[in-house]
Amino acid sequence: MLRVAVIGCGPIGNRHADIYVMDERSELVGVCDILPERADAAAARLGVPAFYDAQEMLDALAPDLVSVATGGVEYGSDHYEPTMQALNAGCHVLCEKPICNEIAPAEEMVALAREKGLCLGVDLNHRFTPAARLAKRWVEEGRIGHQLFVNMAMWIGNPQESSPWFMIKALNPHTVDVMRYFAGDIEAVHVFATKAPGRRIWSTMQMNARFVSGAVGNLTASYDIERGHPMERCEVAGVAGRFVLEDMWREATLYPAGDPQKIVYTNPVFGGYRDFVDTFIDRIHTFTRQVSEGVPACRPSRSTARARTASPRRRCWRRPSSRSRPRPSPTCAERLPTSYCRCVR
Ligand SMILES: NC(=O)c1ccc[n+]([C@@H]2O[C@H](COP(=O)([O-])OP(=O)(O)OC[C@H]3O[C@@H](n4cnc5c(N)ncnc54)[C@H](O)[C@@H]3O)[C@@H](O)[C@H]2O)c1
């Protein structure tokens, strides 16, 4: 049984905590928030001790696994410190997205996990669905064939005004993760963005991408459309076929090339996904299962290794020196924010 603690008791931290309580592989042992009223409320609700300081909780409870559900600026500025504290305390960590707002500290987080032999997962839950797994199988079985293009789209309503890049950085870890899940690493992107009436941030964008495989991609993302209707769609096409994944768990349709018949998976009424919360349950259960089964801990991703050897000519975003923060080169900065290009890793 994994002893689990949660750092950050906002809506998402509470959701993680609820899921650990339900998980047969985990026991929730404590919760922490720097806002005492949030920690106290979660602790009272869940029947575990409250802490107001992450290090104190780690010292007192020595958990096996920690969820970091802090947020901060652009939803990512507060993830680094508690993640490093938890890894240094010997805990496996499931960190909310985005892993961090900047590349250099994110790399430090991964490097520390690797050095300690611990699992560091990021809660990119949108592809943790039976429909997405089926679509992945179609890719692996060659039913899409040589990939040609990916069209990804996601739109929700989020009126928060943070940095100009808030929507791009906070929403799109999910969409880019889904694109990479099906089509592999992306080597170059180009973005146009716009502001909805009354907004000060780049609240809607379109990104063109080139995958390492040679396939091309497109991503449309928006914080300007209220929920209610479907909100996410992924289409992947190759020479052998094309699939469309609607709302990530609702429906997956395979259109084999040259065949008038299609194959449709529809979320079942009995035993199917009830709502978006089930993607969190699946992702967190997958993490506790993997940690319990002793999956190999952090290792360098192919994209990281590739980025380290990529030609500098192709970059518009300068690679930071080991601990410095990444800054756009003057050429890029001049073009920002209406249009910018950078290599994604
Ligand atoms: N995976 C998803 O689908 C999904 C959906 C929504 C939000 N999120 C992510 O979840 C995270 C949290 O979202 P939220 O809406 O609950 O945010 P929130 O701001 O309401 O809650 C975060 C809490 O963390 C606390 N905190 C910050 N630093 C801390 C520290 N060092 N130690 C202890 N507590 C600390 C804050 O006081 C706050 O109460 C964000 O990173 C967001 O991007 C993920």
Ligand as a Chemical Component Dictionary entry (heavy atoms), coordinates in Angstrom:
data_LIG
# 
_chem_comp.id                   LIG 
_chem_comp.type                 NON-POLYMER 
_chem_comp.pdbx_formal_charge   0 
_chem_comp.three_letter_code    LIG 
# 
loop_
_chem_comp_atom.comp_id 
_chem_comp_atom.atom_id 
_chem_comp_atom.alt_atom_id 
_chem_comp_atom.type_symbol 
_chem_comp_atom.charge 
_chem_comp_atom.model_Cartn_x 
_chem_comp_atom.model_Cartn_y 
_chem_comp_atom.model_Cartn_z 
_chem_comp_atom.pdbx_ordinal 
LIG N1  N1  N 0  -5.013 17.929 -15.350 1  
LIG C1  C1  C 0  -6.076 18.714 -15.531 2  
LIG O1  O1  O 0  -6.975 18.390 -16.290 3  
LIG C2  C2  C 0  -6.159 20.003 -14.776 4  
LIG C3  C3  C 0  -7.345 20.752 -14.786 5  
LIG C4  C4  C 0  -7.357 21.946 -14.075 6  
LIG C5  C5  C 0  -6.230 22.377 -13.394 7  
LIG N2  N2  N 1  -5.086 21.608 -13.420 8  
LIG C6  C6  C 0  -3.866 22.025 -12.718 9  
LIG O2  O2  O 0  -4.027 21.791 -11.330 10 
LIG C7  C7  C 0  -3.232 22.711 -10.595 11 
LIG C8  C8  C 0  -4.051 23.259 -9.441  12 
LIG O3  O3  O 0  -5.222 23.849 -9.908  13 
LIG P1  P1  P 0  -6.269 24.512 -8.877  14 
LIG O4  O4  O 0  -7.368 25.046 -9.703  15 
LIG O5  O5  O -1 -6.597 23.531 -7.802  16 
LIG O6  O6  O 0  -5.356 25.692 -8.303  17 
LIG P2  P2  P 0  -5.525 26.593 -7.008  18 
LIG O7  O7  O 0  -4.670 27.784 -7.186  19 
LIG O8  O8  O 0  -6.976 26.783 -6.671  20 
LIG O9  O9  O 0  -4.901 25.687 -5.838  21 
LIG C9  C9  C 0  -3.534 25.538 -5.654  22 
LIG C10 C10 C 0  -3.256 25.519 -4.163  23 
LIG O10 O10 O 0  -1.878 25.241 -3.949  24 
LIG C11 C11 C 0  -1.458 25.977 -2.822  25 
LIG N3  N3  N 0  0.002  26.080 -2.811  26 
LIG C12 C12 C 0  0.799  26.790 -3.639  27 
LIG N4  N4  N 0  2.103  26.586 -3.339  28 
LIG C13 C13 C 0  2.122  25.714 -2.291  29 
LIG C14 C14 C 0  3.154  25.105 -1.550  30 
LIG N5  N5  N 0  4.461  25.339 -1.819  31 
LIG N6  N6  N 0  2.835  24.262 -0.553  32 
LIG C15 C15 C 0  1.538  24.007 -0.263  33 
LIG N7  N7  N 0  0.501  24.561 -0.937  34 
LIG C16 C16 C 0  0.787  25.398 -1.948  35 
LIG C17 C17 C 0  -2.174 27.311 -2.945  36 
LIG O11 O11 O 0  -2.258 27.982 -1.712  37 
LIG C18 C18 C 0  -3.541 26.859 -3.482  38 
LIG O12 O12 O 0  -4.465 26.656 -2.429  39 
LIG C19 C19 C 0  -2.738 23.759 -11.610 40 
LIG O13 O13 O 0  -1.391 23.545 -11.879 41 
LIG C20 C20 C 0  -3.565 23.498 -12.864 42 
LIG O14 O14 O 0  -2.845 23.715 -14.058 43 
LIG C21 C21 C 0  -5.063 20.440 -14.097 44 
# 
loop_
_chem_comp_bond.comp_id 
_chem_comp_bond.atom_id_1 
_chem_comp_bond.atom_id_2 
_chem_comp_bond.value_order 
_chem_comp_bond.pdbx_ordinal 
LIG N1  C1  SING 1  
LIG C1  O1  DOUB 2  
LIG C1  C2  SING 3  
LIG C2  C3  SING 4  
LIG C2  C21 DOUB 5  
LIG C3  C4  DOUB 6  
LIG C4  C5  SING 7  
LIG C5  N2  DOUB 8  
LIG N2  C6  SING 9  
LIG N2  C21 SING 10 
LIG C6  O2  SING 11 
LIG C6  C20 SING 12 
LIG O2  C7  SING 13 
LIG C7  C8  SING 14 
LIG C7  C19 SING 15 
LIG C8  O3  SING 16 
LIG O3  P1  SING 17 
LIG P1  O4  DOUB 18 
LIG P1  O5  SING 19 
LIG P1  O6  SING 20 
LIG O6  P2  SING 21 
LIG P2  O7  DOUB 22 
LIG P2  O8  SING 23 
LIG P2  O9  SING 24 
LIG O9  C9  SING 25 
LIG C9  C10 SING 26 
LIG C10 O10 SING 27 
LIG C10 C18 SING 28 
LIG O10 C11 SING 29 
LIG C11 N3  SING 30 
LIG C11 C17 SING 31 
LIG N3  C12 SING 32 
LIG N3  C16 SING 33 
LIG C12 N4  DOUB 34 
LIG N4  C13 SING 35 
LIG C13 C14 SING 36 
LIG C13 C16 DOUB 37 
LIG C14 N5  SING 38 
LIG C14 N6  DOUB 39 
LIG N6  C15 SING 40 
LIG C15 N7  DOUB 41 
LIG N7  C16 SING 42 
LIG C17 O11 SING 43 
LIG C17 C18 SING 44 
LIG C18 O12 SING 45 
LIG C19 O13 SING 46 
LIG C19 C20 SING 47 
LIG C20 O14 SING 48 
# 
